[in-house]
């Protein structure tokens, strides 16, 4: 495998990881509310809830600061190092990128991320995590 192909493969891996983070944040919130209604105790797990809250908090903070996601920056750098364009020609990459990247003004994303972050924060009060007493 050539070095340029390795860079492009790593770029695809970063893109895939980025999609997994997005799925975790979006589906995680849905599962919190569905799990509450269904009586699933795992949706109150503090490690899950803290990880979920931290993920969306980072996204909201980046949006408010006007900072591009480090995963996006890394992916584009890897593609450039591999000699590829910002979009490479593989089928999987095309559809994964279509899921993540939309063409809209930055304020739209900031508002959407902030609104979603507010929902995640509200879930902490509506479906409280269960922290065990360590006594």
Buried (B, 14 or more C-beta within 10 A) or exposed (E): EEEEEEBBBBBBEBBEEBBEBBEBBEEBBEBBBEBBEEEEEEBBBEEBBEEBBEBBEBBBEBBEEEEEBEBBEBBBBBBEBBEBEEEBEEEEBEEBBEEBEEEEEEEEBBEBBBEBBEBBBEBBEEBEBEEEEEE
